[in-house]
Amino acid sequence: MKDDQGEIIYVGKARDLRKRLASYFKNSNQWNMKVGVLSQKIADFDTIITRTEKEALILESNLIKRHRPRYNVVLKDDKRYPSLRLDPSTQYPNIAIVRKPQKDGALYFGPYASAQAVRETLNIVNKTFKLRKCKAKDFRKRARPCLHCQMQRCLAPCCTDVDPGFYDEMVKEAILFLKGRTSDLIRKIKADMVLSAEKQNYEKAARLRDKVFALEKTIEKQVAVTTDFKDRDIVAIARSTEISLITLLVVRRGYLTGVRHFDFSETIATDDDVIRAFIRQYYENSPWIPKEILLSAAVEDAALLEEWVSSLRGRRVRILTPKRGEKARLIALGLQNAKKELQEREATREAETDLLMRIQKRLRLQNIPRHIECFDNSNITGTSPVAAMVVFKNGKPDKSGYRKYGIKTVDTPDDYACMAEVMKRRYGKGEESKPYPDLLMVDGGKGQLNIAVFILNELGLSGIFDVVGIAKKDDKRNETEDKIYKPGRTNPIIFGREGDLLLVLQRIRNEAHRFAITFHRKRRQKTAFRSELDDVPGIGKKRKEALLKHFGGLENIRAATLEELNTLPGITDTVSASIKSRLKQ
């Protein structure tokens, strides 16, 4: 469905397209909220016919990912949640923390709700299963065992002879633990312990006993929620006028192993739409799909979703909406968690809005500063000057809006000129510069603020949004806090008892400073390691390293004859001639 500008605003599927599309143009008294909003926006629509409903489901998912229509429910990118990766196909596999699972044949466990949770799990694995800790490149080069081996937390297969069969057995045990099969693993280890004791191998039996104790301690911390010890995911939905929230309870072998929450800014969709969109988008990239998925609300295409998720798993998956019994109690637990999280998020949002309204009142701004942009410059005696912009929306960093600027027109330590260039590049593109911020902050005193105001006047943006400057306190003048300047005002704004408002502005300024400094260091580092050989056609990293290693420096390369240059592998007559020509220049 398209609006009057030809932009795709909604993608949907149906077995009967005529019936589905007719529902958008029937009596308005029969509309739900989503249909009511869409019907006012639709100017045109296209249809695509597929052979089966499953093909339509896949096509719908692909089109939503490609076009990201405004009125479709779009699950946010899941890469920020950490997972554990283990590749059994490698020699002496190890476990690593990754942010985005790939379809590379490796095993992935998680994702975990927080970095702390994944570190705690990895710490238990490291203590209990003594797998190697070093990365692949270190594993190949290491000459002696590291500290982990001395602490008896690694068998050090990098430097010592470790029986591959014994190591593989440990890997299998670690996989059982990470899959939530801790009870099965304990039974297995206990059986090995008894067998070792019968063979009078008491040292091995003692080690296995200690491993059992460690695993039993971890299982004590887990909450048992079912008695049938099955793997399940529980999907519950809670909604308010502002937020739609999906809560996912992860149950493995009857134990609750994790709770995660997903919020959607789209609020006009029905519960059915939100849950179906979540299932399609979440399980498409999930490394592990359980046998059962329990839903807090029934969905229209449950059978079709079952077929699709089963094809991803390779075995049958059941999607159920239980009304009684133990599974219904799991749904109630999911709804309880979802409602609690929703209340906390609403309270947080209200507190953030209240804080922004207080900033608006204290600084006497035109609008609530929901969108704040802050600039900072960075250079050392004028070398490699850069600038950076950070964006805060509703009091939180919006890193997708961050921008880096390499200064192009200034080669002297002139902070004002750098600020002028960056202001023109950010706000001087007409319609492309939108959306504008509610509040623009510049790091500096009255000088930087005046430059920003002058450039905005020059661009015809005066009065469109507010501008302030933030300057650090002057210890020599016994100043006690940073200063906030506004155009047309001589003295800085005094916050008094509302110091928490100043802290918010300082946090934004500090983030801009961090971002600019990091960018500047990378630029300087890149310049420091640059060589004249980088400008020679046909010279890449390996050839440059070979030349410098063989001749010892640029002067020796410059003094070398063409024949001497040609003796190196990969250096042809053409390349050696280019080297001599460039270095001569």
N, C-alpha and C positions, 0 to 999 in steps of 0.2 A: 504494500500500500504506500502511495506517495502523496506528498503535500503539493501545494500549488507551485512550489519551487522545483519539483521533480525529485526531491530528496526522499529516500526510502525511510519511512517512519515505523513500519511494522511488517514483520514476516510471520505468516502462519500457515498451517496445513489443515486439511480436512479430507475425509473420505468423500464427502459431497460438497464440492466447492460452491455450487449454486445455492445450496441451503445455507452454508456458512456465510457467504457474502451477503445474502438477502437479509441476514440478521442485523447487519449494520445499517440497513435502510428501512427498517420497519417502523412501527409506531414508537415514538420516543418514550412513551410511558413504560414500555417494556424493556428499555435499555438498562444494563448495569453500568457501573462507573466507567469501565474500560471502553465499552462500546459507545457510550455517550461522548467521551472525549475524542475517540478516534473518528467517529462519524462526522464531527465538526472539522476535522483536519484533512480527511481523504479527498484528494482531487482526481486521483487516477490509480489504477492498479494493474499489475501484470499477473498472469497465471502460468504455472509450469506443470505439465501433466507428467506423472511418473507411473511406472508399471505396478508398483506395490506401495502399500502404506508405509512399510519399513523404509523404502527408498525415499519417500516423502519426508519421513522423520529425519533421516540423515541429511537430506538436502536442506531442510529447514535449519538444522543445526549449523551447517556450513555457511549458509547465507547470513545467519545472525552473527557468526564470528567475523565474517568478511565486512559486513556493512554496519554492525552494531547499531541497529535502529533504536530510536529514542524510546519507543513504547514496548520494546521487548525486554524481558528480564535477562540481564547479562551478569553472569557470575564473574567476580573480580579474579584477576590472575592469581593463581595459587602458589607462585614461585617463592613468595616470602616465607612460607612455612617450611621448616627444615625436615628432612627425611634422612634415614640411614641407608647407605648403599653398600651392597656386598656382591661381588662378581665371582661366583663359584668356578667359572671357567679359567680364571687366572691361577698361576702358581702361588701357593700360600696366600690366599685372598685375605684382604683386610676390610675393616668397616670404616666408612668415611661419612661425614655429614655433607649433604648436598641440599641445594635449594630448589632444584627443578628436576624431577625424575625424567629420564629419557627412555625410549624404547630401544635399549641396547643389549637386551638379554640378561642384564644384571637383576638382582633381587633388591626391591626397595621396601623399607619398613617405615610406616608413618602415613602421612606427615604428622608431626607432633605439634601440639598447640603453641609451644614456645621454645626458644633456644635453650632455656633452662631445662625443660623437660627432656629434650633430646640429649643434652649433656649428661644429665643424671642417668639416663638409660645407658648411654655409651660408657659411663664410668662403671656401672654394674657389670657390663659385658667385659670391659677391660680387666676388672679385678677377678672375674670368675673364669673367663675363657682364654686368656693369655694369647690372643691373636696378635699378629704383628701390627705395630703402630705407624711405621714409616710409610711415606708415599712411594709410589712405584719408582720414581727417578732416584730417590734416596736408597731404596731397596737394592737397586742394581749397583750402586756405587759404594755403599757403606763398607768400611774395612774392619770395624770392630763394633761390638754390641753397644747400645745406648743405655741411658739410665733406666729405661723401662725394664730391661733385662736384669739389671742389678737389683731392682725392686721386686723381681719375680712377677712382673706383670706382662712379660712377653717371652716367648721361647727363642727369640732372635734367629729366625730362619735366614736372615740376611747374612749371618756370619757363621752360624753353627749348623751341623748336620741334624736336621729334624726329620723324623720319619714322616713322609707325606701322608701315609695312611692314618697315623695318629693325629696329624694336624687336621686332616679332613674330618675326622670324628669330632674334633673340637668345633669345627665350622658347622657341622650338622647340629650340634648341641646349641650353638649360638643362634642358629636359624630357628630352632624350636622355641627358644626363649623369646626371640623378637616377634615370633608369630603368636605369642600369648599362650603357648603350649607348656607353660612352666610346670604344671602338675604332671604331664606326661614325662617331661624331662627329669623331674625329681624321681619318679618311679624307675626310670631307666638307670639313673646314676646309683640309686639304692641297690638295684639288682647287680650292677657292676661292683659295688662296694662289698656286698655279701660274697660274690664270687671271688674277689681278690682276697678277702679274709679267709675263705675256705682254702685258698692256695697258699696261705700264710704270707701273702704279700702285704704286710701290715702298713708299710709306708704309703703304698698306693691307696689302700683302703682309707687311711687317715686323710689323705688329700681329697678323696671323693666325699668323705664325711663332711669336711669343711666346706666343700662346694655345695652340698645339700643344705647345710646350715645357712649359707649365704643366699641361696635361692628361696628357702623358706621364709627368710626375713623379708625378701622383696614381695613374696606372695601375700604376706600378712598385711601389706599396705594396700593391696588391691581390694576392690569392693565386689563381692559376688552378688549378681543381680538375677541370675536364673539358675535353675537346678538341672537343666538338660545339657549344659556345657556346649552350646552351639555358638557359631559365629553369626553375629547380626549387626546391622546398622539401623539405628532408630532416627528417623527424620521427623522433626517436629517444627511447626511454624507458629510464630507469635507476631502480631502486627499492631501498629498504632497508625495514627494519621500521617506520621512522618517516616516511620521505619518499618520495613518488612524484614523479619529475622528468621533464618533457618538455623536450628540447632541440630547437630549431628552427634549422637552418642555412639561410640564405637565399643561393641561388646565382643570379646574374643574368649572362646571356651567358657562362657558364662560370667566372665569378669569384665567389669567396666574399665577399659584401658584408656579412654580419652573422651573429651568433650570439646567440640569446636563450634564456632558460631560464624555465620555468614550473613552480612546485611546487604540489602538491595535498596538503592535509591528509588527505584520504580515502585510506586505505591498504588497505581490504578489497576494492576493485574489482580485477578482472583487468586485465592489460595491454590486452586488447581493449577493455574498457570505458573505460579512461583515454584511449587513443588516439582512439577514436570520439568521446568527449565533447570532446576537444580540437579535433578537426577541425570538429565542428559549431559549437562556440562561438567558435573563433578566426576561421574564414573567414567566418562570418556578418557580421562587422563589419570585415573586412580590406579596405583600399582597393585592394589589388592581389593577384590570384590567378594563380599561374603555370600553365603548361601541364601540369606533372607534379608530383605530390606522392609522395615516396618514404617508405615506412614501414619501421621496423625490425622490426615484428611484423605478421603478417597480421591483418585484422579480418574479422568475420563478414559485415558488410553492405557490402563494398567497392564492389559494383556500384551499390547504392542511394546510397552516399555520393558516388560519381562523378557520378551523375545530378543529385544535389542541388547539389554544388559547381559543376558545369557550368552549371546554371540560374542560379547567382549570377554567374558570370563572363560568361555569354552565349555562350560557346564551350566546346568539349569540354575537360575536364580528366581526366587519367589518374591513378589512384591505384594505385601499384605496390609490391610487396614483393620486390625483386630478390634473387637468390641468388648470382649470379656476374657477372663483368665490371666495367665502370667504375662502374655504378650501385651495385653491391654494395660497392665501395670507398668510395663516398660514405656509404653506411649505416654502414660501419665507422668512418668519420671522425666521423659524428654520435654513434655510441655511445661513442667515445673521449672526445668532449667532454662527453657526458652523465655518464659515470662520473667524470670528473675533477671536474666541478661538484658532483656528489653527494658525493664524498669531502670537498671543501672545505666544503660546507654542514654535513655531519655533524661535521667537526672544529670548525667555528664553534659549532654547537649544543652540543657537548660542553664547549667552553671557556666558553660562556655559563652552562651548568648548573653547572659547577665554580665559577664566580664567584658565582653565586647561593647555592650551598651554603656557600661561605666567608662570605658576608654573614649567612646564617642562623646559622652557628656563632659568628661574632664578636658579633652582636647578641643571640644566644640567643633566636631566634624560634621560634614553634611549628611553622611550616611554611617550606618553601623559598619565598622571596618572588618567585614567578613573576608575580604580579599585584600591582603597586604603584600606589597612588593618592596624589597629592601636591596639596595645596591652598596657594594663596597669595592674599592680599588686596592690593588696590591702590586708593589714593585720594590726593587732594591736599587737605589741611586739611579732610577730610570731604566734599568735593564729589564727586559722581558715584561713590560707592563701589561697587566690584565685587569679585568673587572668581572664581577659575578653578581648575579641576581638570584635571590631566593624568594619563594612564594609561600605564604601561609594563608590557608583557607580555614575559616572557623577556628582559628587559634592553633592549627596543626600544620606541620610542613607538608606541602604538596610538591614532592620531588619531581614529578613529571613536568612541572612548570619552571624548574631551575634552569638558568641559562649561564653560559660562560662566554666571555668576550675577550678575544685577543685584541689589544689596542693597536690600531692600524695607522693613525695619523699623528701620534705623539711619540717622540723618541727622547724626551727629556723628562726629568722628575716633576711633572706638572699635574697635580691631582685635579685641578679645576678643568683643565683641557680634557683629561681622561673622562671626567664625569660628563662633560658636554657631549663628547663623542658617543658615549654609551646611551645617554638620554635620547639622542637623535636616532640611534639604531633601534632602540626599543619602541619609541613612541612616534617615530617619524614615517611610518609606512601606511598611514591612512587607515582604511578599514582592516587591513591585515594586522594592525597593532591591537585590535580589540580581542578580548575584553580588557578594558582598563581596570586598574585596581580601585578599591574604595579609598585606600591610603597608600601613598608612596613615602618610603623612608629612605633617607640617604645617610650614610655613615660619615659624620663630620659636623662641623659647627655651622656658623652663619655663612661662611664662604661657599661651602658645598651646597647649602640650601639655596642660596641666591642664584647659583649657577643653574640648579635644577628648575627653579621658578622661571628664570630668564629663557631657558630652552623651551619649556612648556608654553610660555607666552609666544615665542617665535613660531611654534608649531600650531598655534591656535587652540591649545588645550587648557588655557587658563580657566580655573574654576570648575573644570570637569570632575576633578577629584582632588582630595586634600594632599598636602605635602608637609612633611616635618623632617627636621634634621636631628640626629642623636649624637651628642659629643660626650667623650669621656670626662670624668671629673678631673679637676686640676688640683693635685695634692699640694702644690706650692701655695695655692690660695686657700687651703684648708676647706676645699669643697667636699661635701659628704656624699654626693650622689651624682650620677650622670645627668646630663642636661638635655632637655627636649626643646627645640626651637621651632616656632611657627613663623611663616612669612608675615611681615608687617609688625612683628612684636620684638621689642628690644631685649627684654629679659626672658630667661627660660621659664618654662612652666614648672611650678612647684607642686609636687604630688602629696606632700604631707603624710597623712595617715593612709593614703591610698598607694603605698609603696608597691603593692602587688601588681598594680597596673604598669608601673615602671619596669618591674621585673619581666613582664611579658614582652615589652618593647626591647629590653636588653637581650632577652633570649633570641629574638628575631635578628637583632644586630650581630650577636655572637655567631649565629648560624651563618649569616652572610660573610662574616670575617673568616670563619673556618673554611667555607666553600671557596672563597677567593684565594686564601693562603694555600690550600691544597692544590688548586689549579696552577697557581704561580710556581710552586715547587716542582710540579710535573714539567712545566715549560722550561724551567731552569735546568732540570736534570736532562731533559731531551737535548737542550743546547750544549750542555757540558760534555755529553758523550758523542756529539756530532763531529764528523771528520770531513775534510775536503774530498775524501774518496767517495762520500755519499752522493756527490754531485756528478760522478763519472758514470756515463751510460754503460750498463752491463755489469756494474759492480754492486753486488748485494752483500748481505751480512757475512756469508761464508767466505766469499772472495776477499772481502775487506779484512776479516780476521786472519786469513792465510797470508795476505801481503804484509800486514803489520807484524805478525809472528815471525815471518821469514826475514824481513829487512829491519825490524826493530823500530821503525818510525818513519814519518813522512819525508824527512830529509834524505834518508837512505834510499827510499823509493824514488824520490826526485832525481837522485844521483845515479840510479841504476840504468843500465842500457836496456834497449828493447829485448835483446837476446836474454838478458838476465831475468827480465819480467816474464818472458815466454816459458822459462823453465818451470814455473809453478803450474800445477794442474788447474785447468779451467781458464787460464789466461791465454787468449788467442792473440794473433797479430793486431786485430782490430781493437780489442780491449786494451792491449798494452799501448797502442798509439793514442787512444783516448785518455789513458792515465797520464802519459807524458804531456799531452796537450793541455789537460786541465791543470796539472801541477805547475806547468810553466806559466800559465796565466796567473 
